[in-house]
Amino acid sequence: MGTTMVRSDENTKSVRFPKEIDDRLALLSRKLGRTKRLLVMQMVDYFYKSKKDPADLNDEVRKKELSSGINRILSFIRKQEGDLLVPVYSMLDELTTMVKLMGSITKTIAEGQLRGNSALGESLAYAKLMEANLTKLIVALGEKDTLKSNFRKILEHYIAQRETLGWPVSATKKEELAKQVRNAVEKL
């Protein structure tokens, strides 16, 4: 049994249009690199999916939809502005006031610190002066002790040399004179 396959042609419909439209369709299909048949099928799909009206050359429906969308967006922005931006601006005003207050407090503290630093500087200068004077005093005391010691050595040498010269004075008077001179040196 031989079965004959019958092929059904899916292209059963045809559309008739004037020659000038066919010329424009042929020009368009060449420009786009498609067959006229494919181009017509794609145009039908395009208008079906986009829901555009091919008679509406200025696309007024799309303009109205776009305008409506823009109005919704603007309405949303106004709502956000009222809900978010206005409170943020009022918080910024409060923060600005607080920053100004903190600035004046900081300035007052800085002035107090400057006065304190000035007093500290004066105290340090006075302490340095006292240190210098104490250093001079300690040096002078050391020099005084050295001077006394040297004077004692000279005196003892004088007394010893006087004895060798043999002055005719009594020993008690010599000893009393030496004692007085030693006491005078110690009082220096």
HELIX and SHEET records of a PDB file:
HELIX    1   1 LYS A   19  LEU A   32  1                                  14    
HELIX    2   2 LYS A   36  SER A   50  1                                  15    
HELIX    3   3 GLU A   60  GLN A   80  1                                  21    
HELIX    4   4 GLU A   81  LEU A   85  3                                   5    
HELIX    5   5 VAL A   86  LEU A  165  1                                  80    
HELIX    6   6 ALA A  171  LYS A  187  1                                  17    
END                                                                             
